[in-house]
């Protein structure tokens, strides 16, 4: 992913919905920044591409096995590659920080394969 790619209609709709929900703000030094910026959207896009799922299903409340596995890998990668708190990672997924703790206790399924394809 060295070049910027155009977003699909599903991704545009998902981003619009995320922005409507007023994501939490994180304080960096002396200014506030939305939690949406940073590495988490890149990580979630790579996880969705690997598992071949739309982003809207990734953050939905659905609990199918392949979606749960994708969220587990996302939590492991977000925890490893960012310095964000578990609360912020959970809010990105529209979940509680305890859900992120639960995912981190589970063994990652394909996190190593996905991590090798992530380029920041």
Secondary structure, DSSP 8 states (H G I E B T S, - for coil): --S-----HHHHHHHHHHHHT---EEEETTEEEETTSSSHHHHHHHHHHHHT--HHHHSSS---HHHHHHHHHHHHHHHHH----HHHHHHHTTS-HHHHHHHHHS--SSHHHHHHH---
